[in-house]
């Protein structure tokens, strides 16, 4: 439903508590607790043990600076690397 436009978010009680909890670390503690419970419910360890970094070479456009590109092994084409650090290790 949201906060009515007549009252700015900073004047509402829920914003007050959100700001207070963010400042004192309560928000992060709640987030960590809920994440741990969700992981356990899914049959995984409460805390993630590692993260795998997945990379992919993509063809670089002609206007991309040479300092940021290289030759992909075996392909002999200008390429740039894209990393996906959010791939979870399960």
PyMOL commands that set and color helices and strands:
alter all, ss='L'
color gray80, all
select helices_A, chain A and resi 9-11+13-24+26-41+66-68
alter helices_A, ss='H'
color red, helices_A
select strands_A, chain A and resi 54-59+70-71+78-84
alter strands_A, ss='S'
color yellow, strands_A
deselect
rebuild
show_as cartoon
